[in-house]
């Protein structure tokens, strides 16, 4: 597929869609699935532990997005 992308907008868009889909899915599985379960394990998997885990994992995910978004919005080569 990599050789077909050059000069072919349809294949390039398909490849981009696949990459975005798998990247987003992997990120959600890692942050929401794995980290939430580990955070709930610390609290004995009680209802409160899940709610605190949701808050903690959401803060971690949001912080990561803010940091990455800030870096990507700046001109390459300039310090953040």
N, C-alpha and C positions, 0 to 999 in steps of 0.2 A: 504494500500500500504506500510506503514512503516514496517510492519512485514515481508513483502515479499522481502525487499531490501537486507537483510543480505544473502550473498552467491549467489545472483542472479545479475550478472553484467548487464544484459539487463534491468531489472526493475530499478536498481540503475541509469543507464544512462538516462532512460526515466524520472525518478523523477528529476534528475539534470537538464535535458533539460527544464522541466516544470517550475522549480524554477527559472532558469536563464531567461527564456522567460518572466515570469510574473514580475520578479524584474526589468528587463530592460524596459518593457512596462510601469510599474508604475512610474519608474524614469523619463522616457521621458514625460509622461503625466504631472507629477508634475512640472518638470523644464521647459519644452518647452511650454506646453499648458497653465498651470495656471499662472506661473510667467511671461511669455511673455505677456499674456493678461493683467495682472495687471500692468506691466510696461508700456504697451501701453495706458492703462486707465489714468495713471498719465499724460501722454503727450497729452491727448485728442484723442487718437487713430489716430493720423496723421501718414503719411508715415515715417516721421522722428522719431516719437515716437516708431514705430515698429522696425526701424533699430537700434535705441539706445537700445531698449529692447532686441533685438537679441544679441547685443554685451554684455550687462549687464548679461543676463541669461547665455550666453556662458562662460563668466568669472566665474560666480558662479558655474556652473557645472564643469568646468575644475579645479577650486580650490578644489572642493569637491573630485574629482577623484584623484587629486595629493595628497591631505592629506590622504585619505583612502588608496591609493596605497602605500604610504610611510609607513603607520602603518602596513599594511599587509605584507610588504616585510621584516620587521625587525623580529628578533627572539622574540617570545612571552616572555613577562616578562621584556624585556629591555626597557628603556625609549626611546621615539622617537627622 
